[in-house]
Amino acid sequence: MKADEIDKIIAEAVNESKRQSRWHRPTEGRTRNIDKARRWLNTLFMIGFVVTIVVYFVFPEQKMLFFGIGFGSILLKLIEFYLRFMF
């Protein structure tokens, strides 16, 4: 390959990357807040998961409590999942 062919390929790659960057969202300020919210939601999910397992074995007759805490934990994880892929 000649030097001018290599320069042409590099220029096309740079132009393509500039076109693609128009479609991406800025990731400076908002990302920190979303990452902080995701960390909290993950922490609450893990705590809810452990509490759900404890309730299952300690209070086997309390099925509504077990399902309530379990589904609440899953809801927290779904919210975190939404934040991860939508923002």
C-alpha positions as CSV (number, residue, x, y, z in Angstrom):
1,M,0.0,0.0,0.0
2,K,1.1,3.5,-0.7
3,A,1.2,6.3,1.8
4,D,-1.7,8.2,0.2
5,E,-3.9,5.1,0.2
6,I,-3.2,4.7,3.9
7,D,-4.0,8.4,4.5
8,K,-7.3,8.0,2.6
9,I,-8.3,5.0,4.8
10,I,-7.5,6.9,8.0
11,A,-9.4,10.0,6.8
12,E,-12.5,7.9,6.0
13,A,-12.3,6.2,9.4
14,V,-12.0,9.6,11.2
15,N,-15.0,10.9,9.2
16,E,-17.0,7.8,10.0
17,S,-16.3,8.2,13.8
18,K,-17.4,11.8,13.7
19,R,-20.7,10.9,12.0
20,Q,-21.3,8.2,14.6
21,S,-20.6,10.4,17.6
22,R,-23.5,12.7,16.6
23,W,-25.9,9.9,17.5
24,H,-24.5,9.1,20.9
25,R,-25.5,10.9,24.1
26,P,-23.1,12.9,26.2
27,T,-21.7,10.8,29.0
28,E,-20.2,13.2,31.5
29,G,-22.6,14.6,34.1
30,R,-25.7,12.4,33.7
31,T,-23.7,9.1,33.8
32,R,-22.4,9.7,37.3
33,N,-25.9,10.2,38.7
34,I,-27.2,7.2,36.9
35,D,-24.3,5.0,38.0
36,K,-24.8,6.1,41.6
37,A,-28.5,5.2,41.4
38,R,-27.7,1.9,39.8
39,R,-25.2,1.1,42.6
40,W,-27.9,1.9,45.2
41,L,-30.5,-0.2,43.4
42,N,-28.1,-3.1,43.1
43,T,-27.3,-2.9,46.8
44,L,-31.0,-2.8,47.7
45,F,-31.6,-5.8,45.4
46,M,-28.9,-7.8,47.1
47,I,-30.2,-7.0,50.5
48,G,-33.7,-7.9,49.4
49,F,-32.6,-11.1,48.0
50,V,-30.8,-12.2,51.2
51,V,-33.9,-11.1,53.3
52,T,-36.1,-13.1,50.9
53,I,-34.0,-16.3,51.5
54,V,-34.0,-15.7,55.3
55,V,-37.8,-15.2,55.3
56,Y,-38.3,-18.4,53.3
57,F,-36.4,-20.5,55.8
58,V,-37.3,-18.8,59.1
59,F,-41.0,-18.1,58.4
60,P,-42.1,-20.9,56.0
61,E,-45.8,-20.2,56.7
62,Q,-45.4,-16.5,55.6
63,K,-45.7,-17.0,51.8
64,M,-47.2,-13.6,51.2
65,L,-44.2,-11.9,52.9
66,F,-41.8,-14.1,51.0
67,F,-43.4,-13.2,47.6
68,G,-43.8,-9.6,48.5
69,I,-40.1,-9.1,49.4
70,G,-39.0,-11.3,46.5
71,F,-41.1,-9.5,43.9
72,G,-40.0,-6.1,45.3
73,S,-36.4,-7.2,44.9
74,I,-37.0,-8.2,41.4
75,L,-38.7,-4.9,40.7
76,L,-35.6,-3.1,41.9
77,K,-33.4,-5.2,39.6
78,L,-35.7,-4.5,36.6
79,I,-35.4,-0.7,37.3
80,E,-31.6,-1.0,37.5
81,F,-31.7,-3.0,34.2
82,Y,-33.7,-0.3,32.6
83,L,-31.3,2.4,33.7
84,R,-28.3,0.5,32.5
85,F,-29.6,0.1,28.9
86,M,-31.7,3.2,28.4
87,F,-29.3,5.9,29.7
